[in-house]
Amino acid sequence: MIRNCFHWLATITWTCLGVFLAYAWYISLRAAGHDGFLYVISEIMVLSALGVIAGVEVSFIELRDKDLAQVSDKVRPTLRKMQDAGDDVFRAREWLGVALIFLLTYLCEFEWKFPHFAVQAAHRTHKSIPWLGLNHEHSKFVMSILFTTLPLVWIAQAPAKYLCFWNSEKFLRHTRFSWIFLQATISLTNCFHLNTVTELLVSPFRSHWESQKRNLPPSDAAHYVASLKRYGYGMHDLDEEILIHKDGSTTITQTCIMHLVAGKSDSFLRTLTCAQPCLDANVEFLDSFRCALPAETLQDIDAQVAGKTDHTPIKDLAYEKIKDPKKKGVRVTILSPEPFTRESPPRAAIVQFKLKSEWEPSSFFVNAGAVDCNSLDCKFPHRTVRSKIRFSPDCNLIFAKINTEVTFEGNPYDIEKKMITQVDTGDASIIQFRIDFPLPGVHYKMNWTVWDRATNREAVLPQLDQESEKGESV
């Protein structure tokens, strides 16, 4: 409550100050004999130009490393020319910005006059108001600084940059005409070699830093977002619980959030395999809807998946299950009466469902004197996988000597071990793992031995020498 009140108070205060400055500027230029209409138009044009070039610079920063095929046809020619110009775009933006700020300063270089009510208020209190420059010999300097700085930030640069971060491609599409002025500035600065002093100052640092080039891989979040768009689908969230019964039979419950962003598929497939055949499998649809295509940050995607953005429910989803006794698995196909994604208007789909399967005795093996395991192979991008494995209370068994292994094509891939986190459950009959951003094609394996809770010795359940596996495909 207090924060909201302070927010509204600050908004009203700064808005009133902005209106006061604009009014004082206008009556001052009229008192100085200037054409008010011409000055107002000039002020608007200069602030607009400053906003446009600031936004174009930010747009270029975001799109500089993009393939031309990724942007629309209208943006492509401009982006190609900007990519060819490279760092010259930033230098030209600086020179053009300095010229425009000079014009902005010129437009308020006169003796400032103040509204009658402000002067009367100052006389009644018999005091000056230093922060407004009233009755102060430096009023011209103070008001010029305020009127140059605040509109520059409030009206020109900040709104343009906000819009660029919201949608850099769209901003560049609407302001691509500005490339003519940037290109002319590049030609002018290159003709007169205006950047030689800058290059002279930078060259010692660049020669020293040349052997220390940055080598940062994409962040895990950025890699997931890029992979989601490249594959066209991904598992945003997978919560898995495996309950092992006394006879070795197993109940596997998976809560899945599937994110489909491209392609014309009206179905996708999930497969599960264990050491023994599947008895039954059922799907419960929790929440499914269409939403906008994913943005470029993981936070935006999280908001979409949580249903915090505009979305339309998907109805009439169905599923088919095929049990495969030979491969000791089950294939569950999620079906939609029409493609999950749409091209016009572009829409993605979020499908949240719960898959529960029951498996025959000895399906999840527990060996005495051997290492038991649960493995995960991701065939496409995943954001987060949570796996909980627990014994039913009547088993009277606990997990011990828990370990993790990560391999790629059969070779150790220990660098990925850092993505596996073992969650402390406080109960030795339960183990829980979390894998963030697992890589497609990498084999994640959790190993353990089983002890009897009463004797602290290795225990035995009915078993077969096979391991539990899970897979998925679209």
C-alpha positions in Angstrom: 0.0 0.0 0.0 2.7 2.4 1.0 4.7 1.6 -2.1 1.7 2.2 -4.4 1.0 5.5 -2.7 4.6 6.6 -3.2 4.4 5.5 -6.8 1.4 7.6 -7.5 2.9 10.6 -5.6 6.1 10.4 -7.6 4.1 10.1 -10.8 2.0 13.2 -10.0 5.0 15.2 -8.9 7.2 14.5 -11.9 4.2 15.0 -14.3 3.5 18.4 -12.8 7.2 19.3 -13.0 7.2 18.3 -16.7 4.1 20.4 -17.4 5.6 23.3 -15.5 8.9 23.1 -17.5 7.1 22.9 -20.8 4.9 25.9 -20.0 7.8 28.0 -18.7 9.8 27.1 -21.8 6.9 28.2 -24.1 6.2 31.6 -22.3 10.0 32.2 -22.2 10.5 31.8 -25.9 7.4 33.9 -26.7 8.8 36.6 -24.4 12.1 36.5 -26.2 10.3 37.1 -29.5 10.6 33.7 -31.0 8.1 31.9 -33.1 6.3 29.6 -30.7 4.9 27.2 -33.3 8.2 26.8 -35.1 10.0 26.1 -31.8 7.5 23.6 -30.7 7.6 21.7 -34.0 11.4 21.8 -33.9 11.5 20.5 -30.3 9.2 17.6 -31.2 11.2 16.7 -34.3 14.5 16.8 -32.4 13.2 14.6 -29.5 11.7 12.2 -32.0 14.9 11.9 -34.0 16.9 11.3 -30.8 14.4 8.5 -29.8 14.5 6.9 -33.2 18.3 6.7 -33.5 18.6 5.5 -29.9 16.1 2.8 -30.7 17.7 1.8 -34.0 21.0 1.3 -32.1 19.4 -1.0 -29.6 17.6 -2.9 -32.4 20.9 -3.4 -34.2 22.5 -4.7 -31.1 19.8 -7.3 -30.7 19.6 -8.3 -34.4 23.2 -7.9 -35.3 24.0 -11.6 -35.0 20.7 -12.9 -36.5 20.4 -14.6 -39.8 18.7 -12.4 -42.4 16.2 -15.3 -43.0 15.0 -14.9 -39.4 13.6 -11.3 -40.0 10.8 -10.1 -42.2 11.3 -9.1 -45.8 10.8 -5.4 -45.0 13.6 -5.4 -42.4 16.0 -7.6 -44.3 17.6 -5.1 -46.7 18.2 -2.5 -43.9 19.6 -5.1 -41.5 21.9 -6.4 -44.3 23.4 -2.9 -44.8 23.7 -2.3 -41.1 25.5 -5.7 -40.6 27.9 -4.7 -43.5 28.6 -1.4 -41.8 29.3 -3.1 -38.4 30.8 -0.8 -35.7 30.4 2.2 -37.9 26.7 2.2 -37.0 27.5 2.9 -33.4 30.0 5.7 -34.2 27.5 7.3 -36.6 24.8 7.1 -33.9 27.1 9.0 -31.4 27.9 11.8 -33.9 24.3 12.2 -34.9 23.2 12.1 -31.3 25.7 14.9 -30.4 24.4 17.1 -33.2 20.8 16.6 -32.1 21.6 17.3 -28.5 23.3 20.5 -29.6 20.1 21.5 -31.4 18.0 20.6 -28.3 20.2 22.8 -26.2 19.9 25.7 -28.7 16.1 25.5 -28.5 16.2 26.5 -24.8 19.0 29.1 -24.9 17.2 32.3 -23.8 16.3 34.2 -20.7 13.7 32.1 -18.8 10.5 33.5 -17.7 8.2 31.9 -15.1 4.4 31.6 -14.8 2.8 34.4 -12.9 1.6 32.0 -10.1 5.1 30.7 -9.5 6.5 34.3 -9.2 3.7 35.3 -6.9 4.3 32.3 -4.7 8.0 33.1 -4.4 7.3 36.7 -3.5 4.7 35.8 -0.9 7.2 33.5 0.9 10.0 36.0 0.4 12.2 33.2 -0.6 13.7 31.9 -3.8 13.1 28.4 -5.1 16.7 27.3 -6.0 15.7 24.1 -7.7 13.5 26.1 -10.2 16.1 28.9 -10.5 13.6 31.6 -9.4 15.2 34.9 -8.4 18.6 33.3 -9.0 21.3 34.5 -11.3 21.8 31.0 -12.6 18.2 30.5 -13.6 19.1 30.2 -17.3 21.6 27.4 -16.6 19.4 25.5 -14.2 16.3 25.6 -16.4 18.3 24.7 -19.6 19.8 21.7 -17.9 16.4 20.5 -16.6 14.6 21.1 -19.9 17.4 19.4 -21.9 17.8 16.4 -19.6 14.3 15.4 -18.5 12.6 15.4 -21.9 15.6 13.7 -23.4 15.2 10.8 -21.0 11.4 10.8 -20.5 10.3 11.4 -24.1 13.1 10.4 -26.4 15.5 7.7 -25.3 13.7 5.7 -22.6 10.5 5.0 -24.5 12.3 4.1 -27.7 14.6 1.6 -25.8 11.7 0.1 -24.0 9.9 -0.5 -27.3 13.1 -2.0 -28.8 13.5 -4.5 -26.0 9.8 -5.4 -26.4 10.1 -6.0 -30.1 13.4 -4.9 -31.8 12.4 -6.2 -35.2 9.1 -4.3 -35.3 10.8 -1.1 -34.2 13.4 -1.4 -36.9 10.7 -2.1 -39.5 8.9 1.2 -38.6 12.1 3.3 -38.3 14.2 1.8 -41.1 14.1 5.2 -42.9 16.6 6.5 -40.4 19.3 4.3 -42.0 19.6 7.0 -44.7 20.7 9.6 -42.1 23.0 7.1 -40.4 24.6 6.1 -43.7 25.1 9.7 -44.6 26.8 10.3 -41.2 29.0 7.3 -41.7 30.1 8.7 -45.1 30.7 12.1 -43.6 32.8 10.9 -40.7 34.8 8.5 -42.9 35.4 11.3 -45.4 36.9 13.7 -42.8 38.4 10.8 -40.7 36.6 12.1 -37.5 37.2 8.7 -35.8 41.0 8.7 -36.0 41.4 10.1 -32.4 39.1 7.4 -31.1 41.0 4.7 -32.9 44.3 6.0 -31.6 43.1 5.8 -28.0 41.5 2.4 -28.4 44.3 0.6 -30.4 46.6 0.0 -27.3 43.8 -1.7 -25.4 42.7 -3.7 -28.4 46.1 -5.0 -29.1 46.5 -6.0 -25.5 43.1 -7.7 -25.3 43.3 -9.4 -28.7 44.7 -12.6 -27.2 41.9 -12.6 -24.6 38.8 -12.7 -26.7 35.6 -13.5 -25.0 34.6 -17.2 -25.3 31.3 -17.4 -23.5 28.9 -20.2 -24.6 25.1 -19.4 -24.7 23.5 -19.4 -21.3 21.4 -22.5 -20.5 18.2 -20.5 -20.7 19.2 -18.9 -24.1 20.1 -22.3 -25.5 16.8 -23.8 -24.4 14.8 -20.9 -26.0 16.8 -21.2 -29.3 16.4 -25.0 -29.3 12.7 -24.7 -28.7 12.3 -22.6 -31.7 14.7 -24.7 -33.8 13.1 -28.1 -32.9 9.6 -26.6 -33.0 8.6 -28.2 -29.6 9.9 -28.8 -26.2 9.1 -30.1 -22.8 8.8 -27.1 -20.5 8.3 -29.1 -17.4 8.3 -32.8 -16.5 7.4 -34.0 -13.0 7.8 -37.7 -12.6 7.0 -39.9 -9.6 7.9 -43.6 -9.5 6.4 -45.7 -6.8 7.9 -49.2 -6.3 5.7 -51.7 -4.6 6.7 -54.7 -2.5 6.4 -57.2 -5.4 8.5 -55.0 -7.7 5.5 -53.7 -9.6 5.6 -50.0 -10.4 3.3 -47.0 -10.7 4.8 -44.2 -12.9 3.1 -40.8 -12.9 4.3 -38.1 -15.2 2.9 -34.6 -15.3 4.0 -33.0 -18.5 3.8 -29.5 -19.9 4.5 -29.7 -23.7 5.2 -26.5 -25.6 4.7 -26.6 -29.4 5.7 -23.6 -31.4 6.2 -24.7 -35.0 5.2 -27.4 -37.5 1.7 -28.7 -38.5 1.5 -31.7 -36.3 -1.8 -32.7 -34.8 -0.3 -35.3 -32.5 2.8 -36.2 -30.5 4.0 -39.4 -28.9 5.4 -40.4 -25.5 7.0 -43.8 -24.8 7.8 -45.6 -21.6 9.7 -48.9 -21.1 10.4 -51.0 -18.0 11.7 -54.4 -17.3 8.2 -55.9 -17.5 5.2 -55.2 -19.7 2.8 -52.4 -19.0 -0.6 -53.3 -17.4 -2.4 -50.0 -18.2 -1.9 -46.4 -19.0 -4.2 -43.4 -18.8 -4.0 -39.7 -19.7 -5.7 -36.9 -17.8 -5.7 -33.5 -19.6 -5.1 -30.7 -17.1 -4.9 -27.5 -19.1 -4.3 -26.8 -22.8 -4.4 -23.6 -24.7 -3.0 -21.6 -27.6 -1.0 -18.5 -27.1 1.4 -16.2 -28.9 4.7 -17.5 -30.3 7.5 -17.5 -27.7 9.5 -14.3 -27.2 13.3 -14.3 -26.8 13.6 -14.7 -23.0 12.8 -17.6 -20.7 10.9 -15.3 -18.4 8.4 -14.5 -21.2 8.0 -18.2 -22.0 7.4 -18.9 -18.3 4.6 -16.3 -18.2 3.1 -17.9 -21.3 3.2 -21.4 -19.9 1.6 -20.2 -16.7 -1.3 -18.7 -18.7 -0.5 -15.2 -17.6 -0.7 -13.9 -21.2 -3.6 -13.9 -23.7 -4.6 -17.5 -24.6 -7.4 -19.6 -26.1 -8.3 -23.0 -24.7 -7.8 -26.1 -26.8 -10.7 -28.5 -26.7 -11.5 -32.1 -27.7 -8.0 -33.5 -27.0 -7.8 -37.3 -27.0 -5.2 -40.0 -26.7 -4.4 -43.5 -27.9 -2.3 -46.1 -26.1 -0.5 -49.0 -27.6 1.1 -51.6 -25.3 4.1 -53.4 -26.7 4.7 -56.6 -24.7 7.8 -57.5 -26.7 9.6 -54.2 -26.0 7.9 -54.1 -22.5 6.7 -50.6 -23.1 3.7 -48.4 -23.8 3.3 -45.8 -26.5 0.8 -43.0 -25.8 -0.2 -40.6 -28.6 -1.8 -37.2 -27.8 -4.2 -36.3 -30.5 -5.8 -33.0 -31.5 -8.7 -32.5 -34.0 -6.5 -29.8 -35.7 -2.8 -28.9 -35.8 -1.6 -27.6 -32.4 0.1 -24.6 -34.0 -1.2 -22.0 -36.4 0.4 -19.8 -39.0 -2.3 -17.2 -39.5 -2.4 -15.7 -37.0 0.8 -17.3 -35.6 0.0 -19.2 -32.5 1.8 -21.7 -30.3 0.3 -24.4 -28.1 0.7 -25.4 -24.4 -0.5 -28.9 -23.6 -0.5 -30.0 -19.9 -1.4 -33.5 -19.1 -0.8 -36.3 -16.6 0.2 -39.8 -17.8 -0.2 -42.6 -15.2 0.9 -46.1 -16.0 0.9 -49.4 -14.1 3.6 -52.1 -14.6 3.7 -55.8 -13.9 5.7 -57.2 -10.9 9.5 -57.2 -11.3 9.1 -54.2 -13.6 11.5 -52.1 -11.6 14.4 -54.3 -10.6 16.1 -54.1 -7.2 19.2 -56.3 -7.0 21.2 -57.4 -4.0 24.9 -56.6 -4.3 24.3 -54.7 -7.6 23.9 -51.1 -8.7 20.3 -50.2 -9.7 19.4 -47.2 -11.8 16.8 -45.0 -13.4 17.8 -43.4 -16.7 16.5 -40.5 -18.8 17.2 -39.9 -22.5 15.9 -36.5 -23.8 15.2 -36.7 -27.5 14.3 -33.0 -27.8 14.6 -29.8 -25.6 13.6 -29.9 -22.0 13.6 -27.1 -19.5 13.2 -28.9 -16.2 12.9 -32.5 -15.2 12.0 -33.6 -11.7 12.1 -37.3 -10.8 11.1 -38.8 -7.5 11.6 -42.5 -6.8 10.2 -44.0 -3.6 9.4 -47.4 -2.1 5.9 -48.1 -0.7 5.9 -48.2 3.1 5.4 -52.0 3.2 8.7 -52.6 1.4 10.7 -51.4 4.4 13.6 -50.5 2.0 15.9 -47.5 1.8 18.2 -46.1 -0.9 22.0 -46.0 -0.3 25.2 -45.1 -2.2 23.4 -42.7 -4.6 25.4 -41.6 -7.6 24.9 -40.0 -11.0 26.4 -40.7 -14.4 26.2 -38.7 -17.6 27.3 -40.0 -21.0 27.0 -39.0 -24.6 27.2 -41.7 -27.3 28.5 -44.0 -24.6 31.4 -41.7 -23.6 31.6 -39.9 -20.2 30.2 -36.4 -20.3 30.9 -35.2 -16.7 30.5 -31.5 -17.7 26.8 -32.1 -17.6 26.8 -33.4 -14.0 26.4 -29.9 -12.7 22.9 -29.8 -14.2 21.8 -32.6 -11.9 20.7 -31.6 -8.4 19.8 -34.2 -5.7 17.0 -32.9 -3.5 17.2 -33.7 0.2 13.9 -35.3 1.1 14.7 -36.2 4.7 13.5 -39.8 4.0 15.9 -42.5 3.0 13.1 -44.4 1.2 12.7 -41.5 -1.2 15.3 -40.1 -3.7 14.6 -37.1 -5.8 16.6 -35.5 -8.6 16.2 -32.3 -10.6 17.8 -31.8 -14.0 17.8 -28.3 -15.4 18.1 -27.8 -19.2 19.1 -31.4 -20.1 20.7 -31.6 -23.5 19.1 -33.7 -26.2 21.0 -36.9 -26.9 22.7 -37.0 -23.5 22.0 -40.0 -21.3 21.3 -39.1 -17.6 21.6 -42.0 -15.1 20.9 -42.1 -11.4 22.4 -45.1 -9.6 21.9 -46.5 -6.1 22.0 -49.7 -4.0 19.1 -50.8 -1.8 19.3 -51.7 1.8 16.8 -53.2 4.3 15.8 -50.5 6.7 15.9 -52.8 9.7 19.2 -54.6 9.1 21.0 -52.0 7.0 22.0 -54.8 4.7 21.5 -55.1 0.9 18.0 -56.2 0.1 16.3 -58.1 -2.8 13.1 -57.7 -4.6 11.9 -59.8 -7.6 14.0 -58.5 -10.5 15.2 -58.9 -14.0 18.5 -57.6 -15.3 17.1 -54.7 -17.2 16.9 -51.0 -16.4 14.0 -48.6 -16.5 14.0 -46.2 -19.4 11.8 -43.4 -20.6 11.6 -41.7 -23.9 9.5 -39.2 -25.9 9.0 -38.0 -29.4 6.9 -35.7 -31.4 
